[in-house]
Amino acid sequence: MIEQIRLSNGIRVCMEHMDSVRSVALGVWVNAGSVFETEENAGISHFIEHMLFKGTETRSASDIAAETDAIGANLNAFTAKECTCFHIKALDEDLALAVEMLSDILQNSTLETEQMDRERGVVLEEIAMTEDSPEDIVFDRASEQLFKGTPIESEILGTEKTVAAMQREDLLGYMQRYYTAENIVIAVAGSFERETLLSLLERYFSDVPHGERHDAPTVSIKEGFRTALVKKDVEQINLCLALPGAALGTDQYYAQAVLSNALGGSMSSRLFQHIREERGLAYSVYSYPMAYRGAGSLCFYAGCTEGQAKEVLSLMLGEFEDVKRDGISEEEFVRARQQLKGSYLLSMESTMAHMSALGKTTLLLDKEYDLDGTLNRIERVTQDEVRCAAESLFSPEAAAFCAVGRLDGIGDTLKMTAEDWWKRNGRQA
């Protein structure tokens, strides 16, 4: 059973007791991510995530690592566009230490200047590392173009310039604004005794100041077709087309997820079968949806050699036109919907997965997570809904295309191929 309460200072707590497990997963979800940043402080949410593991008033960075390892726990964090999450998974017998440790790093980190200068180098290396992955580059640039002029456009890691300029007072000011009770959700899933858990949370988190709740910024994707060609000395041409998709928590999201599965979400999908299996033109070809509060996208990717690139892109775009015109077959629809249901259920077989679903749903959608309700909504997706999703998706008001690789001989051709598709299918202003 899932239960939601508030601590005395207003922090929302969502918890789910799970039988037959010995672990407990706790996550502190903060309403702070790159969508809340400015051009000047881009990457500050991610930098703070790093710094909170570098020492508190009573623990050094090595102490934090040693104490975690001593109980066999997993302590980590991540920064996303719309949130930051600090999480730990431990045995139920170590619940008290897990709660206290999360509280310590969030409330008592010293953010020492010397540690900050050292970690700055780590973050800059992380930024540089992304430049070595053409697949990451093509996704990032396509998304950046699709969401150009909106808060979602910003890079989670920031830039070399913004990270190099950050000072301790910048981090402290940002935390004072966003790391407050009204912007925090604590999610717990697994084996725990309810009253013990609530007592621990109240003891260690009640001093977090109440603060002002910050709503997600409005996102309005600008009309038009945008391209980005990135020259990179790599073996393959990496292709990505990004289209506006359904927002998080909407009914349309489920129909688009089924459509994405049918097109490129599995080995039986159209793109995989027609481009890889039947023609041998690419090793990696797939699609995936991304959903945010108020906006979303559906991205299609393929990696291939220069000689195959135009044909691969043309085949991909041709599949879009076929599905827009004829929809998908009953067999494809049933298989894609069942695959979505099955993969979703399999992904939920851990305390961390349940904790993540609880925290994300509560923080971003301000509602209670409901596993059965999600499964029911997947099962209620109809073929007609998928057809309508295809018609809307493939007659977009905006689209973005990106290619990464050795583009001197093929870049302009790929751009024109994508633009021709847009001229035939895009809803022009």
LUMTORMI-265829 format. One record per residue: x, y, z of N, C-alpha, C, O in turn. Coordinates in steps of 0.1 Angstrom, whole numbers, plus 5000, padded with zeros to 4 digits. Atoms other than C-alpha are relative to their C-alpha. Layout:
XYZXYZXYZXYZ
...
//
This chain:
500849885000500050005000500950125000501950135007
499349875001501250354991499350105009498150125010
500649904991500850635017500850134998502050124996
499349875001501651005015499650085013498550085017
500249914988502151235045500950124998501750134989
499149884999503851565053500750005013500149985023
499349974988506551625078499550135006498850205000
500549884993506051905103500450134992499750234994
499649885008507952145080499450014986499750104978
500650005013505952055049500649914990500049894979
499450095009508251805032499049884997498549825007
500950115004506151545013500749875001501949864996
499450134999506851185021499049904993497849904997
500850115006505550894999500849875003502049865000
499350124996506250545010499149884996497949884996
500650125004505450194999500749885007501949865004
499450124994506049885021499949894990498849864985
500050125009507049585000500449885008501449875014
499750134993506849235014501049924992501349954980
499050105006509448965007501250074995501950014986
498749945003512349205004500750045013500150065023
499249964988515149295028500750134998501350185007
499449875002516249615012499050125001497850095001
500849885000514949965015500750114992501950134993
499449895008515450244990499450135004498250155005
500449864996515250615000500550094989501750094985
499649905010515350904976499550145005498450155009
500449874998515351274983500050074987501050094980
500349945013513851444952499950155002499050205010
500049854999514551814948499650064987500050024976
500649935011512652044925501050104995500850224995
498949925005515952174910500749934989501249824991
499450065011517252104876500450114990500250224992
499549915010518552264844498950104995499250214990
501049915005515152414835499850125009499250225005
500149894991515352644865501350094999501350195006
498749925000518852774856499950114990499150124981
499949895010519853084837501249984991502049884993
498850025009522453124810501350025007502349965004
498849974992524853254836500449885009501649865012
499750114990524552964861499749864994499549775002
500350135006523952674836500949905006502149915006
499250114995525052354852500150005015500849915021
499849994986524752464888499349895008499849845018
500650114993522252194898500849885000500949815010
499250125001524551924886501350025008501849925014
498849974992527652094902499749985015500549925022
500450024986525752094936499949855003500349815013
500150154998524951724931501349945003501549865012
498650054998528651654929500550045013501149965021
499449954988529651874958499449955013500149955023
500650054988527251734983500649865005500349825015
499350124996529351414983501450025004502249935007
498649974997532551594991500450045014501450095017
499749984986532251625028499050095007498550195002
500949934992530051745056500850055012502050045013
499349954988530751905090500649885008501549915016
499550114992531351555105500549884991501149794997
499550115008532251335075500850064988500450164982
499249975012534951365048499449924989498549844991
500450075012534351245013500349855001499549774998
499650144998536250925021499249945011498949825010
500950054989534150885053498749954994498149854997
501350035006530950895032500149874992499249784993
499950125008532250635008500349875009499749775007
499750124992533650405036498849965008498549845009
501250044993530450415057499049934991498349844995
501050065009528350335027500549864996499749764997
499550135003530650045017499949905012499749785010
500050084988530749915053498749935002498649825009
501350064998527049835052499449944987498349894986
500450065012526949715016498950084993498250034984
501049925005524750005006500550074986501650074983
499749935012524550194973499550155001498350175003
500349864999524650574976500450084988501550074983
499749935013524350794945499150124998498250145007
500849895003522651084929500050024985500849974977
500049965014521651224895499250134998498450175007
500649875003520651554880499349984986499849934977
500750015012517951574853499550144996499950245003
500549875004516251854834499150075011499250195013
501049944992513551904860500249975015499450015024
499850044986514951754893501449955002502149924993
498850064995517851634913499649895010498749925019
500450114990517651304933501349955006502249914999
498950074992519951174960499449885006498349885013
500750124996519250814968501049905006502249905003
499350104993520450524989499249875000498049885003
500650134998519650154989500849925010502049905008
499350074989520449955020499249895006498049885002
500750104993519449665041499050075010499350185015
501049944991516349735063500650025014500250125021
499449984987518449695094500950125001501350175012
499249885000520549995083499250124996499850224992
500949895003517550225078500450135007500550235000
499649884993518650465105501250074994501250204993
498849955005522050515091499850064986500350174982
500349955014520650555055499350145001499750234993
500749874999518250835066501050115005501050224999
499149904994520851015087501150044990501450164989
499049975009523450995059499550094989500150194985
500649915010521151145033499750145005500050244999
500249874993520151415057501350085002501350204999
498849934997523751495065500650064987501050184987
499449955012524951535029499150124994499650214988
500849895005521951755020500050125009499950235003
500249894992521951975050501350055006501450175010
498849964992525551985064501249994991502450004996
498850005009527851975033500750135001500050245002
499249884997530652225038500250084987500450204988
499849935012531052315001501350075000501450194997
498749934998534752395008500550044986500449974976
499449955012536452604982501049914993501049894981
499050095005539352364979499449884993499849844982
500750115006537052074973499350044987499249964977
500749955011535052284949500950014988500549984976
499149995011538052364928500549874994500649854982
499650145004539051994927498949944992499149884981
501150065007535551884917499650074987499150014978
500349935012535252154891500849934988500249924977
499350075010537951964872499349874996499349834984
500750125003535951644875498850034990498549964981
501149975009532851814860500450044986499850014977
499549965013534851974832500449874992500249874980
499750125007536151624824498749934995498749874985
501350065004532551494824499450074987498950004979
500449925012531651774799500849954988500249934977
499150045012534651674777499749864996499749834984
500350145003533651314779498849984991498849894982
501250015009530351374762500450034986499749984977
499549975014532251514732500649874993500849874981
499450125005533751164728498949904996499249794991
501150095003530251004723499150074990498350154993
500949945011528651094689498549985002497750064998
501450034997525450924700499450105010498350155008
500549904990525151154730499950144993498950214996
500049875006526051454709498850024991498150124991
501149995010523351384682498750015008497850095003
501249984992520651344709499950145006498950205005
500049874993521651654728499750114990499050204993
500249895009521851874697498650004993498050104991
501450015006518551744682499050055010498150135007
500949954990516851804715500150155002499150225004
499849864999518452144718499350084990498850194992
500749935011517152244684498549995001497850094999
501550014999513652114690499550095011498550165009
500549924989513352294723500750145001500750205011
499349875001515252604712499150115005498050135001
500749884995514252914731499149965012498550055018
500850044988512652714760501049955011502249935008
499150044989514152614794500549854998501649825003
499550145002514452244782501250004991502049904991
498950005009517052354757501349995008502349945002
498749994993519752404784500649875003499949775005
499250124997522452144790500149985015500350075023
499950034986522351964823501350025006501550075018
498649984995526151974827500550145000501450175006
499549875002526452334818501150014989501249924981
498949995010529352464798501350025007501350055019
498749974994533052504804500150145006500750155017
500049864996532552874808499250025013499750085023
500849984988529752854834500549935012500549985023
499550084989531252574854501350075006501550075018
498849944996534652754855499850135009500650165017
500349874994532953074868499349985014499250085021
500850024988530952914897500850025013501949975014
499449984987531753024932499249945011498049915009
500750074989530852884966498750085004497750015006
501249934996528353164973498949984989497749994993
501050035010526553084940499349875004498049865003
500650134997525952724951499150025013498049975013
500749984988524852834986498750084997497650045002
501249925004522353094971499049914993497849924995
500950095008520952834947499349905010498149885008
500650104991520452584975499050065010498050005013
501049944991518752834998498750034993497750034999
501249975008516252904970499249874997498049874997
500750125005515552554958500049885010499149795010
499950124991516652304986499250035013499750045024
500849974989513652385008498849905000498649824991
501050114998510752175022498950004989498549894985
501049995010508252294996500449944987499649924978
499450055013510552174968500649865002501449824993
499450134998511451834983499049905002498049925009
500850124998509851494982501049895005502049874998
499250114995511251205002499249874996498049865000
500650125004510350864986500749885006501949875006
499550124993510750535004499349884995498049884995
500650125004510150184991500849885005502049885004
499350124996510949845005499649955014498449965018
500250064986511249685040500350115011501450155012
499849914989510649925069498849995009497749955005
501149994990508549975100499650155000500350245002
500649875003506250275094500450105011500950215007
499849894990506550455127501550035002501850145005
498549974999510350405129500450094989501250184991
499649925012510750545094499550155002500350245001
500549864999508550855101500750075012501050195010
499249944989510350915134501450054996501850154999
498749965005513650915117500050114990500850204991
500149895009512551135089499750135007500350245003
500349884992511051385113501250055008501550175008
498849974992514251375134501050074991501650174995
498949965007516651435106499750104989500650174983
500349915011514751645080499150125005498750204996
500949894996512451875101500650135000499950235001
499349864999515052155102500150064986500650174985
500049955013514852195064499050124999497950105003
500949885001513452555059498849984991498949914981
501250025008509952575045500150054985499949974976
499749945013510752805016498850024991497650004995
501049975010508752894985500049894989501149864984
500150105011507552634960500250064987499650164983
499749955013508852684925499349914990499649794989
500750085011506552574896500949994988501850074986
499350025013507952434864499850114990498650164989
500249895010508552704838499149954988499249834985
500850035012506152714808500949974988501950044986
499250045012507452534777499150014988498049954987
500849995012506152634743501049984988501850074985
499150035011507952474713499850094988498650104984
500249915011508552724685499849924987500449814985
500250075013507252624651501250014991502050104992
498949995010509552544623500949875000500749795009
499150115001512152294612501550055002501950154996
498749964997515652324626501049894999500749775002
499050115002518852134618501350045007501650165009
498649984995522352094633500949894994500649774995
499050095006525251944614501350015008501950125009
498949994992528151854637501149914994501049794993
498950075007531451754620500849935011501350005020
499250074990533251484640500749894993500149824985
499250105006536051254630499749865006500549815014
500450134995534250924638499649914988499449964977
500250095011533550614617498650014995498449994983
501450015004529750634616499450144998499850245005
500949885000527250904606498849975010498249875009
501150024990524850944636498950094996499050224995
501249935005521351054626498950005011498749905018
501149994990518551184649499050104995499350214992
501149925003515151324641499250015013498849915019
500849974988513251484671498750074997498750174990
501349945003509551554670499350035013499649965023
500849974988507251714696499249895004498449834996
500750114995505751454718499150045012499050155015
501049984989503251414747500850035013501949995015
499449964987503951564781499849895010499049805008
500150104989504451364812498749995007498150105009
501250014993501351224828498750014991497650004997
501249995008499051274798499649874994500449784992
500550125007496851014781500749984987501049874983
499350015013498551094748501449935001501849874991
498750064999501850974762500049854998500949794992
500050145001500750614764499849954985500449864981
500250045014499450604728501350024992501749944983
498849985007502750754716501149905004501949864996
499050104996504750504737499749874992500749804989
500350125008502950224719500450024986501049924980
499649975013503550384686501650004999502149944989
498650005000507250434695500549855000501549824993
499650145000507550064703499849934987500649854982
500350065013505949964670501050044990501449974981
499049955010508350184651501449975002502249934993
498550024998511650144668500349965014501549985019
499850034986511250024704500449855003500749825015
499750144998512149654699500649944988500750004977
499450075012513749394676499049974990499349954978
501050035010510449334660499450134994498550124985
500549875005509849704653500350024985501249964980
499849975014509549844618501450044996502049994987
498749945004512750044617501149895002502049884993
499050104998514849754632499949894989500949854984
500250115010513349494608500450054986501149984979
499849965014513449704576501350064997501850054986
498749945002516749884581501149915004502149904996
498950094996518849634600499949864995500749814988
500150145003517449294595499849974985500549884980
500350025014516149314559501150054990501449994980
499049945009518849544544501450015005502350034998
498749994994521749534568500750134999501950144997
499449875002522249904566500550075013501250175013
499649944988522749984603500049895011499349795011
500050094988523649804636499050055010498249985016
500949944989521750054659499050094993499450184987
501049925005518450194650498849995009498349875012
501150014990515650284675499350135002499750234996
500749884997513250534688499750005015499849895022
500350004986512450654723499350145003499650244998
500749884996510050904740500750075012501250005020
499649934988511051174765498950095004498350164996
501149924996508451344786500450095012501150055021
499749904989508651654808498650065004497650034998
501249934996506051864826499750114989500450204987
500549905010504152044798500649984986500250064977
499550025013506151914769500749864999500849795009
499450135002507751604754500649994986500550084978
499550025013509551464724500149854997500149765006
499850145004509851144704501250014990501250084980
498849995008513351084689500349874993499949764998
499750125008514450844662501550014996502050114992
498550005001518150744659500449884991499849774991
499450115008520250544634501550044999501950164997
498649985002524050504632500449914988500249794988
499650085012525550394598501250064994501650174998
498949945007528450444575499550114990498450124987
500449895009528550744552499349964987498450024983
500650055012527650544521498649955002497849954992
501450054997524450414538499150115005497950105006
500849904992523350744555498850054993497750054999
501249955007521050884528498949904999497749935001
501150115001519250554523499449975013498249965014
500650034987518850494560499050115004497950085008
500949894997517450844565498750004992497650024997
501150015009515150804535499049895004497849915004
500950114995513850474548499350035012498150005014
500649964988513250614582498850094998497850085003
501049905003511350904569498849944992497649984994
501050075007509450684545499049925009497849915007
500850084991508250464574499050105007497950075010
500949904993506850784591498850034991497750044995
501149975009504850864560499049884998497849904997
500850125001503550504557499149995012497949975011
500850014988502450504593499050115002497950095006
501049895000500850844591498849984991497750014994
501150025009498850734561499249885003498049885003
500750134998497950374570499949955014499249855017
499950054986498650344607500849875001501549844992
499450134998499950014621499049895001497849925003
500950115000498449674618499549965013500250005023
500550054987496449504645501149915006501249925019
499050084994499249254650501150095006501650065017
499049914994501849534654499550075012500250085022
500549924989499549724677500049915013500449955023
500150094989498849424700501449975006501649975018
498750044996502549324701500750125007501350115017
499349884994503749684708499450045013500150075023
500649964987501249744736500449905010500749935022
499650104990502049414753501550015003501949995015
498649984997505749484749500250115010501150115019
499949894991505249814766499649965014500350005024
500450054987503349654795501049915006501449925018
499050094994505849374799501350075004501850045015
498749934997508949594798499850095012500750115020
500349914988507249834823500049925013500649955023
500150084989506449554847501449945004501849945016
498750054997509949404844500950115006501850085015
499149894995511549744851499650035015500450105021
500549974986509549764884500349905010499849905021
499850114991510949454900501250035010502149955012
499049964991513149644925499550115009498650195005
500449894991512849874955500450134995499750234997
499549875006514850144936499050044990498750164989
501049965010512350134908498750055006498250155001
501249954993509350174931500350135006499450225005
499649874994511150454950500050114989499550224991
499949905011511850634917498750044995498450164993
501449975005508250604905499350085010498650185006
500749924990506950734938500550145000499750245000
499449864999509351034940499750084987499350204989
500249925013509051134903498650044998498350154995
501549975002505251114902499650115010498850205007
500449904989504851304935500650144997499950244998
499349875002507451574927499550074987499250194987
500249945013506751634890498550024997498150114990
501450005003503051554888499150045011497950065009
500749964988501951634923498849905002497749955006
501050104998499951314925500649875005501849855004
499550134994500150964940500349904989499549884980
499750105010501850694920499149885001498849845012
501050115000499550414910500449894989500249924977
499550105010501150104894498849934992498949924980
501150065006497849934887499350104990498850064979
500649905009496450254872500850024988500350044977
499149995012499450284849499849884991499749904979
500250125008499049924837498650014993498549974982
501349995006495349984832499950104989499350074979
500049905011496050294811500749944988500349974976
499350075012498450094789499149914993499049914981
501050105006495849824784498950064993498350004985
501149945006493250074775500350084987499550144981
499649945012495250224747499449934988499449804987
500650065012493350164714500850024988501650114987
499349985013494550124679499650144994500450204987
500449875005492550434670500850115007501250215000
499249904994494450634696501450014994502050114992
498650015006497750514681499950064986500950134982
500249945014496450614646500050155001500750224994
500149854998495550964659501450055004501850165000
498749964996498950984676501050014988501850104987
499150005012500750894643499750124991500650184986
500449895009498751154623500550135006501050224998
499649884994499551424648501650015000502150114997
498650004998503151324654500750024987501750104986
499349995013504051294617499550114991499850124979
500349875006502451624608500350115010499450195014
499749924989504351824633500150154997500350194985
499849855001504452204639501550035001501950144997
498549974999508152174647500749864999500149765002
499150125001510951924641501450045000501750154996
498649975000514651904645500849884995500549764999
499250115006517251704626501450035003501950145002
498649984997520851644636500849884994500349774994
499050105005523751454620501350035006501850155006
498649994994527151394636500949904993500549784991
499050095006530151254618500850074990500950194990
499249955011532351304587499050054990498649974981
501149955008529851524569500350084988499550124981
499649915011531851704543499449954987499050044978
500550055013530551474515498549975000498049944990
501450054999527051404528499150095008497950085008
500849924991525951664553498850084994497750074998
501049925007524051894529498949914994497749954994
501050095005522351594513499149955010497849945008
500950054989521051464546499150115005497950095007
500849884996519851814555498950024991497750044995
501149985010517951844523499049895000497849924998
500950114999516451504526499050025012497849995010
500849984988515151584561499050124997497950125001
500849885003513951924549498949974990497850034992
501050045010512051774520498849935007497749955004
501050074992510251544544499150105008497950095008
500749904993509351844565499050084991497950114995
500949925010507952034535498849934996497749994994
501250085003505651744527499149985011497949965009
500850054988504451674562499850105011498950095018
500149914989505051964586498850094998498550134987
501149905000502252194596500650145000501150185010
499449875001503452524583499250115007498050115006
500749894993502652844602499350094989498750184993
//
